[in-house]
Amino acid sequence: MVLGGGMIATALKAVDREEVLYAASGLSNLKGADSEARLRERTLLSEQIARHTDKLFVYVSSYSVDDRHPENNTPYLQHKLNMESLIKAEADRFLILRTSNVVGHSRQPGNLMNFIFRHLQNGEPFDIWTKTTRNLIDVAHLAQMADAAVKQGSCNEVLFLTHPADIPIYEIVHQFEVLSGLKANYRLVDKGVYYHTDKSLAETLFRQLRLEADPRLYTQQLIEKYFGHQFL
């Protein structure tokens, strides 16, 4: 069973199984949805946990929740932490999946890849923080990794489902330039922080699923898959 109708929920439907309840109905506003939206999700999760005590409750969270940098202490991330605490308190069996920058067919303008593509296509100026990296994961691969974690019997754990390696934002922009033949209008700013998280499980699952571990090649694949048709 899968809760939600967005990009991640749609991908998880491909690995849905009777004994699992995937909760991917979370907030889409990365800077903080309104209080009513937060309350709706809290109520939904509590109701579904109580209703499906026989299922493994799998919640899709964010790997940035334990990033204490002031600029990242958003209502969105605080809400994710609150939902993680709720699930740990109310679900008998759970998995919390902390994932990174999920890439797929998303219409969210604030999505990193959509932001870069739009600015590149329109020639709009933007800043690149040279000391900032991101971790990109294909939404289809996220679903495969979640399924693998369930199959291996993980339970009552917090798992990091990400790519095994981070990539600088300027390298992501460069790959867009190479594949599109366009030149981005950006300014390099000596700013930012690197965010590090446990990638041991990601390394194992990427080997197991035979996915591309090189972040540059992986980024190329993502751009070709989700944006290539728009370069024609």
Secondary structure, 3 states (H helix, E strand, C coil): CEECCCHHHHHHHHHCCCCEEEECCCCCCCCCCCHHHHHHHHHHHHHHHHHCCCCEEEEEEECCCCCCCHHHCCHHHHHHHHHHHHHHHHCCCEEEEEECEEECCCCCCCCHHHHHHHHHHHCCCEEEECCCEECEEEHHHHHHHHHHHHHCCCCCEEEEECCCCCEEHHHHHHHHHHHHCCCCCEEEECCCCCCCCCCHHHHHHHHHHCCCCCHHHHHHHHHHHHHHHHCC
